[in-house]
């Protein structure tokens, strides 16, 4: 198994951060077990570096001329192996060694050509793009598997994206120089690039799921035949109306309602289980308002009759448990059914001591990983700094990993919220 070189650094001066990253990458490329001839670079930066995005890409690509293709974006935070960077200038890079005929970098000004057969794709998107859900679904249809992974760029100043291919600017890109805003960009992968990807939820239902029985646009009118507002009050155990039927909420009650979300799944789906867990197909959306006159609830995504819906709230314990679940699923899919006693002992030891295994065990066959998590999950939500990434490391080992904290996550053919999308490259 060949590992992808990866590096990360923080510094007020982007030049120093870039130099630190380059030093780490070159040192790893000289080590046995790491890729010596990488072809594709994934680059993620935090928003304090947005104004220097062009300079960062120019410097890194000039110092690593053997890397022909670059892709990435900005996040309010970025992820690296075992660490998160929030509210500080930082960047992270992973160098992937992939056959040139098995991937293509694309963007809105240099779209994916019809000559490349895409099996799946890493996608970054500008959140202000018009009809974004439809564009994501259309992009998924262009892949053989129908599966995308990635997220929405999230910069406080500008949601920049990186997309540069071949010997510099991709054809049609003009003066963008590989840095631009708007639309979609990313990397499409051929069938020869083996990936395993999972979605983890970060919310927990406050009560059993209901069936949408009447709706109108974004208005949720009735659930199980009852006014949706009545059901919301009962599930939350709160009274949202005064004696005259108007708004009568205390500040504490308003905070509870603002912290309540809805989990939606398609008719006939069992994605909202009887145990209260949200499956990977559940879309979590905000409550935008309450219509007292009609007893309705306004939600961010238009529902349809027959959908299953559960009111839910962010829950750190449930998020940790679900993240461990998807890591376990990935491990089980990648590890051989039969291990030698020595290999089994090494993997078992690594569960309790993350420092006991300096490199991922070959049995796991992981070359690198990309983790895109919701900005609403990162930072203190998991209880301590970098706790989310530490869970991944304990489960998968010291694998090369890059990623970012997004304004929305992309998985399958849809746009998610309050989730994490973990994808690993296998040998």
VENNOR-V124656 format. One record per residue. N is the residue number from 1. PHI is phi in whole degrees, -180 to 180 (999 if undefined). Layout:
N/PHI  N/PHI
This chain:
1/999  2/-102  3/-87  4/-82  5/-58  6/-148  7/-157  8/-154  9/-162  10/-130  11/-170  12/-58  13/-100  14/-60  15/-63  16/-67  17/-62  18/-64  19/-65  20/-63  21/-64  22/-62  23/-62  24/-65  25/-63  26/-65  27/-65  28/-70  29/-65  30/-89  31/-89  32/-66  33/94  34/-106  35/-63  36/-101  37/-134  38/-67  39/-123  40/-126  41/-113  42/-105  43/-125  44/-128  45/-128  46/-89  47/-65  48/-60  49/-95  50/-57  51/-65  52/-106  53/-57  54/-64  55/-65  56/-64  57/-64  58/-59  59/-68  60/-64  61/-69  62/-70  63/-78  64/-123  65/-65  66/-72  67/-85  68/-91  69/-137  70/-131  71/-153  72/164  73/-167  74/-109  75/-135  76/-65  77/-147  78/-126  79/-116  80/-137  81/-59  82/74  83/-149  84/-118  85/-116  86/-126  87/53  88/-152  89/-70  90/-157  91/-147  92/-142  93/-137  94/-130  95/-103  96/-99  97/-98  98/-132  99/-61  100/-59  101/-84  102/-112  103/-158  104/-145  105/-80  106/-139  107/-158  108/-66  109/-95  110/-139  111/-67  112/-66  113/-74  114/-74  115/-80  116/-99  117/-92  118/-85  119/-97  120/-154  121/-157  122/-90  123/-125  124/-116  125/-141  126/-79  127/-64  128/-87  129/-64  130/-67  131/55  132/-61  133/-57  134/-68  135/-66  136/-65  137/-63  138/-66  139/-64  140/-62  141/-66  142/-83  143/-104  144/-66  145/-88  146/74  147/-114  148/-116  149/-146  150/153  151/-175  152/-88  153/-55  154/-142  155/-124  156/-68  157/-105  158/-150  159/-82  160/-72  161/-128  162/-110  163/-158  164/-140  165/-130  166/64  167/-98  168/145  169/-63  170/-70  171/-56  172/92  173/-82  174/60  175/-82  176/-61  177/63  178/88  179/-125  180/-160  181/-127  182/95  183/71  184/-112  185/-149  186/156  187/-132  188/-94  189/-113  190/-79  191/-65  192/-75  193/-92  194/-87  195/-132  196/-129  197/-136  198/-142  199/-110  200/-117  201/-91  202/-123  203/-125  204/-134  205/-62  206/-90  207/-160  208/-65  209/-74  210/-121  211/-109  212/-72  213/-110  214/-158  215/-156  216/-151  217/62  218/-88  219/-84  220/-95  221/-88  222/-135  223/-125  224/54  225/83  226/-106  227/-54  228/-60  229/-66  230/-64  231/-66  232/-61  233/-60  234/-67  235/-65  236/-86  237/69  238/-130  239/-105  240/-101  241/-127  242/-88  243/-63  244/-87  245/89  246/-95  247/-63  248/-145  249/-95  250/-77  251/-56  252/-66  253/-66  254/-61  255/-63  256/-64  257/-65  258/-64  259/-87  260/-97  261/-123  262/-121  263/-106  264/-114  265/-138  266/-69  267/-58  268/86  269/-81  270/-109  271/-67  272/-100  273/-78  274/-65  275/-82  276/93  277/-81  278/-98  279/-77  280/-67  281/-89  282/-75  283/-99  284/-97  285/-134  286/-77  287/-89  288/-93  289/179  290/-125  291/-106  292/-65  293/-63  294/-104  295/64  296/-113  297/-121  298/-95  299/-121  300/-72  301/-118  302/-61  303/-83  304/-137  305/-60  306/100  307/-63  308/-94  309/-140  310/-132  311/-74  312/-144  313/-138  314/-62  315/-143  316/-65  317/-65  318/-66  319/-64  320/-63  321/-64  322/-73  323/-64  324/-64  325/-62  326/-70  327/-63  328/-64  329/-63  330/-64  331/-59  332/-65  333/-73  334/-93  335/-74  336/-64  337/-65  338/-119  339/-118  340/-67  341/-60  342/-65  343/-66  344/-62  345/-66  346/-62  347/-66  348/-65  349/-63  350/-66  351/-65  352/-102  353/-138  354/-68  355/-94  356/-79  357/-125  358/-65  359/-131  360/-58  361/-69  362/-56  363/-61  364/-83  365/56  366/-105  367/-89  368/-177  369/-146  370/-124  371/-124  372/-115  373/-123  374/-69  375/-60  376/-75  377/-98  378/-77  379/67  380/-78  381/-59  382/-91  383/105  384/-161  385/-58  386/66  387/-62  388/-63  389/-72  390/-68  391/-62  392/-62  393/-66  394/-61  395/-81  396/-103  397/94  398/-83  399/-83  400/-60  401/-148  402/-136  403/169  404/-153  405/-99  406/-107  407/-88  408/165  409/-112  410/-111  411/-152  412/58  413/-124  414/-136  415/-103  416/-107  417/-145  418/59  419/-121  420/-127  421/-121  422/-107  423/-129  424/-118  425/-91  426/-111  427/-78
